[in-house]
Amino acid sequence: MRFLILSDIHSNLEALEAVMQRARGEYDRAMCCGDVVGYGPNPNEVTEYIRELDPLIVRGNHEKAALGLVDLTLFNPLAKKAALWTQSVLTTENSDYLQGIPSGPLDESQFTLIHGSLLDEDEYLVDLDEALQTLQKTWNPLTFFGHTHVQGGFVLFKDSRAGFLNPEMKKGIYESQLRIDLEGKFLVNPGSVGQPRDYDWRAAYAIYDQAQQLVRYFRAEYPVEITQEKMRAAQLPQYLIDRLSLGR
């Protein structure tokens, strides 16, 4: 089985369409690590796309924000403004779908799906000490996570060595591969489809080949200026508009 791994789409329809076009024919089932909505200008269109795709999915913090399930004073002012805008435009049907997305973890054979960490769906796994808490707790050799918007992840080998996963994705490079050793434990972040924060503006995703135990990281270019123009029309914060072309 080949799985398409998506995360942090954030209402960015152009980025999602570019990823799906590039991944066409390369996967059998899709998965999503949460944050379908938030920040971007097309929450309904993206939610409808995901509903049609019918992936294995866990919720993110922006699903909770869009549904009024989290205290928005905990969000930064720009994220709060975008969340309130998303609340105001979401259709009842799409809100109902988002409401039905389960919280993680979601355990499958050989892998687990989470948004933040195994201990807290809202936790950011940005350093090795934090990641080790999840790596030591999980029973699966492979866990997919999102939330940080940074493509890569962490590994804990059977001899207790641990480290970062840093896919090589310089300009002109669109794919990097990772071989999974089932005797170790891997935390894999496919990166953000709709708002990357790893200094690469291109939409990020991954494909996991379960038979070959291979994770392939990808980037896909998309017409970011179209998304930005939609955000201006919706009067979303300028900082959120600018960061799309900066990748941070």
Secondary structure, DSSP 8 states (H G I E B T S, - for coil): -EEEEE---TT-HHHHHHHHHHHTTS-SEEEE-S--SSSSS-HHHHHHHHHHH--EE---HHHHHHTT-S-GGGS-HHHHHHHHHHHHH--HHHHHHHHT---S-EEETTEEE-SS-SS-TT----SHHHHHHHHHH--SSEEE--SS--SEEEEE-TTS-EEEE-----TT--EEEEE--TTSEEEEE---SSS--SS--SEEEEEEETTTTEEEEEEE---HHHHHHHHHHTT--HHHHHHHHHT-
